[in-house]
Structures are given as C-alpha cells and as structure tokens.
Amino acid sequence: MPPEWAPQDWLWIGFPHDAREWPEVLGRAQEQIAAFANAVAESGQAVRLLVRDAANEDRARALVSGAVTLERREYGDVWLRDTGPLVLADGANGRAARRFGFNGWGGKYPMEGDRTVGAELARDAGLDLESHDWILEGGAIDGDGAGLVVTTEQCLLNPNRNPALSREEIEARLLSDLGFERVLWLGDGLVNDHTDGHVDNLARFVGPNRLALPGATGADDPNAAVYEDARRRAEAFGVEVAEIPSPGPITRGETVEPASYANFAITTHLVVVPTFGSPYDAEGVAAIAALFPDRATIGLPADAVLAGGGGFHCASQQMPSAGWRT
C-alpha cells in the first residue's frame, strides 16, 4: 500500500447530507468540507466530491469551485476513509483495490450505501477489486510505505469487529491482504472516538519508520495518558516519534470531542490540517508543516465536521498514482 504522501491521481471526498448526523450544524459542516475540497483542487490535484442527491448536488455546487468534480453516489456516512476502496500498487504500473467487511463501526451506525460505495468507486475507476471477509476500516490503519502498519488494540481487537479472530490472526491478515510486513500495535484511541479508537486520529506516519504523535498541551488534556502510552509503545518498537501538539480539551456541551490535528489529509501538493478554535491551532499547523517541507500546509476549520464524528482525513480517500515504488 503506497503511503499517503506518494503521488495521487485524485482525492475522493464525501459531502455531508444527513441533518440527523449533524444536528444544527449541517450547513457549516458542508461549508467546511467544501473549503477542504476547494483547497485541494486549487493546489492542482483533482478532487471528486461525492454528493447524495440532486439537492445535495445543488448545495455543493454553490460552495465549490469549478475545479471540483461532483459525483452523484449512494452513500450514508461521508467517511470514505472507511467505506472507500483501499488501493494497492504492484511496483510497476498496476493498481488494484481491496475492500473488507463493513458493519457500521461495530454496529453503531449502519447507513444505506456504506457497504457498497467502495466497490462502486473501485469499479468505476477501472480497478480490479478483491474482497476479504473480515471487518476493517481504512481509518483503523496507517502505513509508512516501507512495510510497517500502525493500528490500535481498542479498534482491531474490539469484539464488535472480528470476535472470532485472535490478535495473531488479525495481524496475519494485515500482512497477507495488504502487503504489510510488520504491525505496530498501539493501545487506546482518543476519548469518545465514535470509531472505537481509529489510529488516524492518534498517530500518523510522516515518513518511513517516522510517526507523528500528539503530546498533551496541559494538565487538563483528556488524552494525556493515551498519548503517553502510544509514545512508549512506538519508541519501544523502534519507531521515531515526531511530536505534534494536542488541541487540548475541545467540548460540545459537556461532551469531550475527539479532536486531533493528527487527522490531517496529505495530498500531492498540500497537507490540510483540521482546526477547532483552540489556542493551539497555529502551533499544530506549524508543527505538521515542518514535517512536510516538500509541500504546502494549511489549517482549515473542522469543528462542525467533527460534530458528525470525524475530520478531513476521515472524509477522504486517495487514488494513488500508478507506478509507485518503495
């Protein structure tokens, strides 16, 4: 699997459409996703923004530039990182897609279209598709392009995903089905993460064997223990850790939100970092920019997107360019 920083042909992004998922903030969530799509398109990369129906398409067209392509699709959640195809390269010019079982993040959020949209995208992109009979979401894993994949025990070992598979069996399937060679197991994901601890909200590879991890920004950081445990595990595994700030406590009402700058999206020319109105936003964007000196980095508001359960990385899935090699 190519790392996310490898060249990409285009980026799929899901456009929010369900007011039940974004009560009172659907309009702002749409505006924030549109700003994300516009920024990537303006950087020179193709963007395919998925829209659910005619009304959704009209709303999206009013928000995005002509550089963004709209595609009418049947999908439920916008989190294409999990429902879209995972694309592998063969080291020459070939690409193929993988799809896994999907059960609505452990049976919590079943929505029409989420089980089928990944195969449709792969088919229409002309990719050979291979399906596997175990549950795996794309946001649960992150690869370094050199054979190493990182995940969390909270998600992949959760009995609401693959109760009949042992840790060793899941690890073996990551290696055989996606071409990885080693697995770094972190512990828990962020507090109140709807996905049961997806790693793309906690730890992201930014180079071979180099992992970006947040550090607590204050004594009131709700994820301080999670960050410290992840750092210990990564360093014990022999992985270089690059620390980025945490946004600190971000709340909606009395609920702590799983806000993280680690949910950044890497595109061919641009890195897009979610921001939350935190005093650490500028510091977070600057820290991530320092990790990608070969491309521009910007921060964009994502608080309304987060209210629906995810961020820019969650809402997107890249099509890697053909011919990538390690």
C-alpha positions, 0 to 999 in steps of 0.5 A, spaced: 500 500 500 503 506 497 503 511 503 499 517 503 504 522 501 506 518 494 503 521 488 495 521 487 491 521 481 485 524 485 482 525 492 475 522 493 471 526 498 464 525 501 459 531 502 455 531 508 447 530 507 444 527 513 441 533 518 440 527 523 448 526 523 449 533 524 444 536 528 444 544 527 450 544 524 449 541 517 450 547 513 457 549 516 459 542 516 458 542 508 461 549 508 467 546 511 468 540 507 467 544 501 473 549 503 477 542 504 475 540 497 476 547 494 483 547 497 485 541 494 483 542 487 486 549 487 493 546 489 492 542 482 490 535 484 483 533 482 478 532 487 471 528 486 466 530 491 461 525 492 454 528 493 447 524 495 442 527 491 440 532 486 439 537 492 445 535 495 448 536 488 445 543 488 448 545 495 455 543 493 455 546 487 454 553 490 460 552 495 465 549 490 469 551 485 469 549 478 475 545 479 471 540 483 468 534 480 461 532 483 459 525 483 452 523 484 453 516 489 449 512 494 452 513 500 450 514 508 456 516 512 461 521 508 467 517 511 470 514 505 476 513 509 472 507 511 467 505 506 472 507 500 476 502 496 483 501 499 488 501 493 494 497 492 500 498 487 504 492 484 511 496 483 510 497 476 504 500 473 498 496 476 493 498 481 488 494 484 483 495 490 481 491 496 475 492 500 473 488 507 467 487 511 463 493 513 458 493 519 457 500 521 463 501 526 461 495 530 454 496 529 453 503 531 451 506 525 449 502 519 447 507 513 444 505 506 450 505 501 456 504 506 457 497 504 457 498 497 460 505 495 467 502 495 466 497 490 462 502 486 468 507 486 473 501 485 469 499 479 468 505 476 475 507 476 477 501 472 480 497 478 480 490 479 477 489 486 478 483 491 474 482 497 476 479 504 471 477 509 473 480 515 471 487 518 476 493 517 476 500 516 481 504 512 481 509 518 483 503 523 490 503 519 496 507 517 502 505 513 509 508 512 510 505 505 516 501 507 512 495 510 510 497 517 502 498 519 500 502 525 493 500 528 490 500 535 488 494 540 481 498 542 479 498 534 482 491 531 481 487 537 474 490 539 469 484 539 464 488 535 469 487 529 472 480 528 470 476 535 472 470 532 479 472 530 485 472 535 490 478 535 495 473 531 490 472 526 488 479 525 495 481 524 496 475 519 491 478 515 494 485 515 500 482 512 497 477 507 491 482 504 495 488 504 502 487 503 504 489 510 510 486 513 510 488 520 504 491 525 505 496 530 500 495 535 498 501 539 493 501 545 487 506 546 484 511 541 482 518 543 476 519 548 469 518 545 472 516 538 465 514 535 470 509 531 472 505 537 479 508 537 481 509 529 489 510 529 488 516 524 486 520 529 492 518 534 498 517 530 500 518 523 506 516 519 510 522 516 515 518 513 518 511 513 519 508 520 517 516 522 510 517 526 507 523 528 504 523 535 500 528 539 503 530 546 498 533 551 498 541 551 496 541 559 494 538 565 487 538 563 488 534 556 483 528 556 488 524 552 494 525 556 495 518 558 493 515 551 498 519 548 503 517 553 502 510 552 502 510 544 509 514 545 512 508 549 509 503 545 512 506 538 519 508 541 519 501 544 518 498 537 523 502 534 519 507 531 521 515 531 516 519 534 515 526 531 511 530 536 505 534 534 501 538 539 494 536 542 488 541 541 487 540 548 480 539 551 475 541 545 467 540 548 460 540 545 456 541 551 459 537 556 461 532 551 469 531 550 470 531 542 475 527 539 479 532 536 486 531 533 490 535 528 493 528 527 487 527 522 490 531 517 489 529 509 496 529 505 495 530 498 500 531 492 501 538 493 498 540 500 497 537 507 490 540 510 490 540 517 483 540 521 482 546 526 477 547 532 478 554 535 483 552 540 489 556 542 493 551 539 491 551 532 497 555 529 502 551 533 499 544 530 499 547 523 506 549 524 508 543 527 505 538 521 508 543 516 515 542 518 514 535 517 512 536 510 517 541 507 516 538 500 509 541 500 504 546 502 500 546 509 494 549 511 489 549 517 482 549 515 476 549 520 473 542 522 469 543 528 462 542 525 465 536 521 467 533 527 460 534 530 458 528 525 464 524 528 470 525 524 475 530 520 478 531 513 482 525 513 476 521 515 472 524 509 477 522 504 480 517 500 486 517 495 487 514 488 494 513 488 498 514 482 500 508 478 507 506 478 509 507 485 515 504 488 518 503 495 
